[in-house]
Amino acid sequence: MAEKTYVLYGMMASLYTAKVRAWFRFHSVPFIEVCAGSQEFTETIVPVTGRWIIPVIMTPDGTILQDGTAILDWLDKKEENKGSIHTNQPVLQAVAHLFELFGGEGLLRPAMHYRWNFDEENLSFLKLSFRDVLPIVPSEEMYEELFEHASGRMRKATRFFGVNPDSIPLIEAAYDEFMDLAEAHFSEHPFLLGSRPTIGDYALFGPLFAHLGRDPKPLALMQKRAPALFQWLERMNAPAGIKNHLMVAGEGKLFAEDALPQTLLALMRYVAEEYLAEITAHVDFTNTWLEGKSTSELNDAGKGGLNQRMIGFAEFPWRGQTLSTGVMHYRFWLMQRLTDHLSEQSPENQADIRSLFASTGLEKILDLRITKRVGRKNNQEIWEEE
């Protein structure tokens, strides 16, 4: 192993692994990838993280880090000479945080639908992909049993994201709309905020590559309907030395804050329509759920902290229907990154951020707060003391 080689533990079909792998590739940082179904992962990594969850990296000095977003933050600081995925432009950084939240959580509905509801196109591919995370067994019959158990859990989990027979036609129409908007943007711009990737790109890349740009059914759909979006996936997944004409022309620069392209504003308006009501309902549900609960009680395993990632279901209006989705406190940790960024700005910069978000129907998201903050400690989410 090279002197400065990282180890990435994950799965090719994992959206959260995908963005870390893409960062390593794009920034030409040496790494090897070890499947999470390996004995090494089970015996060495899981005891440290306290749960089976991916992605995880082991740094060259042996430090173990879990969670794709936290990993990218750490790598961005540690490997700062490789170019940052953050920006010192306050408005653009707020937009990046918005898409960090939406990419990581707001695209899970189509991602889960297009993976698990098209067996004729996807099933043989998924059976092969899931070998990355299932233990090695002596017979194909045993592997089939393991896959059926694992995939059965994931099929049931689609309802946590609002996938049901009534919502499926609207999920597909909404995803078509997203692809059309993304196609318009990436036809003109190499990345979300200009000519280099940011945290917003990496968050979007997760579901758009691992589920929607790799599983056979949605891959064919994207390549036909949104080829420029697919080319963006290729750019995100390529080594740093590969640059197309859009990247060369942009010279690594991001958009000017007072000249954001209409294609980006259209994508922001889509986030408002698709996700604002959902995250608002989740905040309202959680604040009611938190009433009367102490922080120590919440952080007891099985009572909303640590290993229990979903705390209930919240209903909200969505495209003419009432949808119910699972409430997970991890989303609030991502949301806080946006609201914390806003609170750290000068009054003038705050006004600029609010103006942009108001013009795209998103100002309300800047004021969402839960009554107890979500933090991370020892590679797990926790409820923080007030």
Buried (B, 14 or more C-beta within 10 A) or exposed (E): EEEEEBBBBBBBBBBBBBBBBBBBBBBEBEBEBBBBBBEBBEEBBBEBBBEEBBBBBBBBEEEBBBBBBBBBBBBBEBBEEBEBBBBEBBBBBBBBBBBBBBBBBBBBBBBBBBBBBBEEBBBEBBBEBBBBBBEEEEEEEEBEEBBEEBBEEEBEBBBBBBBBEEBBEBBBEBBBBBBBBBBBBBBEBBBBBBBBBBBBBBBBBBBBBBBBBBBBBBBEBBBEBBEBBBBBBEBBBBEEEEBEEBBEEBEEEBBEBEEBBEBBBBBBBBBBBBBBBBBBBBBBBBBEBBEEBEBEEBBEEEBBBBEBBBBBBBBBEBBEEEBBBBBBBBBBBBBBBBBEBBEEBEEEBBEBBBEBBEEBBBBBBBEBEBEBBBEBEEBBBBBBEE
